[in-house]
């Protein structure tokens, strides 16, 4: 199945409307994170509840968006093999993050440090709600938005305007553009790190055809990175 066929199938199933709901929830989450320092606890609770309801609406409307978005590539695979592969996907980028951190620490170089990650880690330490949003809610919404909505939309546009273009070329262009959008949303000083991480997540989606792998990987990397920052304090 080509990416254009997948995009058409998603739109035919009504997922374009559901994607708009999810995108709205994602931007609401970003606004909540940005306004967190000036919001009071009752306002944060209300916004979190609204975001949670948007997720429920999305899941209800698609019956099961995480499982049915794409067909699973290995339907008869055992649970332990799936779990092992998920762990592998989590630790591969984390090892790279640790290596870069060690090199930066050895060279006393702050140029490769992530201002976004450092800022979020400080906010997480001061707010349990922030921890819930950054480690759980944001990865879910970001994977649905970027891996599904943005990537499929860019891919469909490329197939319409680049008639006859190589499938792999279209994939890479769409993955890079999606990664750039992913990085810009994080407003970080190290944009390339987020672009590469997004391409890595897109590759997982391409390989597994199952968004659960992306969500678990994203949550795992966020959690391990946060633990690494705590250890460095």
N, C-alpha and C positions, 0 to 999 in steps of 0.2 A: 504494500500500500504506500503510495507516494504521499508527500506532505500536503499536496493540494487536495488529494482525495480525503485525507484525514481532516483537513480544515473544512471541506464541504460537508463531511459527515457530522462534524461538531455543530456546524451552523444548521444543518437539516434537523438535528435533534433539539434545537432550541437553545443550545449552549451559548450562542452569542448574547442572548438576553441575560443568561445566568452570569456570563463573564462580566457584563456591565455591572451587575450587582456586586460581584466580588471585587472588581476594580474600585467601585465606590467604597466598599469596606476597607480596602487597602489604603486608599487616600485618607479615609477617616482615621485609620490607625496612625498614619504618618502625622496627621494634624494633632492627634492626641499626644504622641511622643514629643512633638515640638513644643506643645503648650503645657507639658507635664509640670515644669517648674512653677508655673503660676496658677495651676488648677488646684482646687480643693478636692479632698478625698471623695466626697459625694458626687462631684462632677466626673471624676475618673471612673467611679463605679458605674455611673450611667452610660458613659461612652463605651466601657468594656462590655456592658450588657448589650448595647446596640450592635457592636461588632460581632458578639457571639450570636445574636439573633440573625444577623446577615449570613453568617456561616451556616446556621441551621436552615435558613431559607434556601441557600444554594444547594445544600446536600439534599433537602427535601424535593426541590424542583427537578434535580437530575437523578433522583432516586439513590444514586451512589456514585458521585462524580469521581471519586478517587480510583475506584475499581474499573468503572465502565468507560472512562475517557478514552483509553486505548486498550486493545486486547493484550492480555498478559503473554509474554513471550515464552514462558515456561509454566503452563497451567498445572502440570503434574509434579512439580518440584516439591520436595519436602520442606517443611517449615524451617528446619535447622539449616538447610542449604541457603534458603532465602535470607535468614538471619545473618549467616556468615557473610554473605555477599553485601548486605546492608552495612555491617561493621567494616568491611573492607572499604566501601565507598566513603564512610565517615572518616576513617583513619588516614586514607591516602592524602587528602588535602591538609589534614591536621599535622601530619609529619612535615609537609612542606612549610606550614606556618611556623612550626617549632624551629625548623632549620633556618628560616629567614630571621626569626627572632634571635637565635643564637649568634648568627653572623652579625646582625645589627648591634647586638650587645657587645660583641667582641671588638667591633670597629667604633663603638660609641657613636653610631650613626642613627639619627632620628628621622632621616628622610624616608625610610621605609616603614616607619611606624604609622599605624592607622589612627587618625584623629577621631574618626567616627566611632571606632571600637573603644578607644580610651574614654571618650565622652559617655558612651552608653554604659560602660562598665561602672563609671562613677554614679550614674543615675540609677542603675540597677541596685547598687549597694544601698541607696537611700530610699528605694521604693519597691516593695514586693509586686505592685501592679506592673511596674516597668519590667521586672523579671519575667512575669507571665507573658507580656506582650512581645518582648524581644526573643525569648527562648522558645515560645510555643506558638503564639498567634501569628506573629509576623512571618515565620518560615512557611506556615501553611498558606497564608494569603499570597505571599510572594511567589511561591511555586505555582499556584493556580493562575496568578496574573501573568507572570513572565514566561513560565514554561509552556503554558497553554494559550492564554489570550494573546499576548504580545507576539510570541514566536509564530503561532499559527497565522496571525494577521499579517505579519511581515512576509512569511513564506507565501501566502496566497497572493499578496501584492507582487512579489518577485516573479511568480509563475505567470501572472497576467501581463506584466510589463517587460519581462525578459523571456520572451517566447523562445523555446528551444535551448535554454540555458541548461548546463549540466546540473544534475540533481545535487551533487556534492558541493558545487560552487554556491548554489542557492542556499544550501544548509549552512555553510560557513558564513555567508553574508548575513543571513537571518540571525545566526547565533551571535555574531559579533555585534550587530545592531541591538539585539536584545540585551547582550551583556553591557553595552554602553548605557542603555536606558536603566538597567539594573544598578550600575555604578553611579550614575547621575542622581538617582533617587536617594542614595545613601550620603551624598554630599561629602565625600571623603577626600582627603589629600592624596591618597594612593588609589587613583581610579583604576589602574591596571589590575590590581589585586582583585577587585570586584568583577571586572570584565572576565578575567581568567576563571574565577570561581563560577560565574554564570555559565560560561562555555562548558566547564566541567559538568555542571548540573544538567545542561542541555544534552550533553553526550550521554549521561545516565538515562535521561528520558528517552533519547533515541535508541539506546541499547535495550532498555527494559520494557518500554511501552507501558509503564505503570508508575503513576505519580507518587505512589506511596514511598518508593525508593528515594525520590527527590526530597519529600517532606522529612523523612527520617534522617537522611544525610544532612539536610540543612539544619534541622534541630540539633543533631549531634555535633556538627561543627561549631555552631553557635555556643552550645553548652561547654564543649571542650575548650574553646577559645576563652570563654569567660573564666573557666577554672584555671587556665594558664595565666591569665591576668591576675587572678587572686594569688596564685603561687608566686608571681613576680613582685607582689606588693611588699 
